[in-house]
Amino acid sequence: MKCSTRKKIYYSEKEAEDGLFQTKVIFPSNNAGAVYQCGDCGQWHVTSRGPMSKSLKEAMDSGKLAEAIKRYEMEQRYK
């Protein structure tokens, strides 16, 4: 399935939230911070608009995101 927005499609909100987390791990300076259900295709996308995702905020506040970023950077360094 493709979307007219040309954005990556996620088939559930949970999948989009996981994709958002991975995006922030791999590209920490990326502005993405929320997910939404698309009015065109009905699927889910990641966006930089709107309020920050609750799960992303929780991951940031708990240190889970920072730890995942650190782990990813170490993996890349020793690849």
C-alpha positions in Angstrom: 0.0 0.0 0.0 1.2 3.5 -0.7 0.0 6.8 0.6 -0.3 10.1 -1.3 1.8 11.8 1.4 4.7 9.5 0.4 5.4 9.0 4.1 6.3 5.6 5.6 3.2 3.6 6.4 2.7 1.9 9.8 -0.3 -0.4 10.1 -1.1 0.4 13.8 -0.5 3.1 16.3 1.8 0.8 18.3 3.9 0.1 15.2 4.1 3.9 14.4 5.2 4.6 18.1 7.9 1.9 17.7 9.0 3.5 14.4 9.1 6.9 16.1 11.3 5.5 18.9 13.7 3.9 16.4 13.9 7.1 14.3 14.9 9.0 17.4 17.5 6.4 18.3 19.1 6.4 14.9 18.6 10.1 14.2 18.5 11.9 17.6 18.3 15.4 16.1 15.3 14.4 13.9 12.3 16.6 14.7 9.8 13.8 14.7 7.9 13.6 17.9 4.4 12.3 17.2 2.3 9.8 15.3 -1.1 10.3 13.6 -3.6 8.4 11.6 -3.7 9.6 8.0 -6.9 11.0 6.5 -5.8 9.9 3.1 -4.7 6.2 3.5 -6.1 5.5 7.0 -2.8 4.2 8.2 -0.3 5.7 10.7 2.7 8.0 10.1 5.4 9.8 12.1 5.3 13.6 12.1 7.1 16.6 13.6 3.8 18.4 14.1 1.5 18.3 17.1 2.1 17.4 20.7 4.8 15.0 21.6 3.8 11.4 21.7 3.1 10.2 25.3 5.3 7.1 24.8 8.2 9.1 23.5 8.0 11.6 26.4 8.0 8.7 28.8 11.0 7.2 27.1 12.8 10.5 27.3 11.9 11.2 30.9 12.9 7.7 32.1 16.2 7.7 30.3 15.2 4.8 28.1 15.7 6.8 24.9 19.1 8.1 26.0 20.2 4.6 26.8 19.0 3.2 23.5 20.9 6.0 21.6 24.1 5.2 23.6 23.7 1.5 22.8 23.1 2.2 19.1 26.1 4.5 18.9 28.3 1.9 20.5 27.1 -0.8 18.1 27.8 1.4 15.2 31.3 2.2 16.5 32.3 -1.4 16.7 30.6 -2.6 13.6 
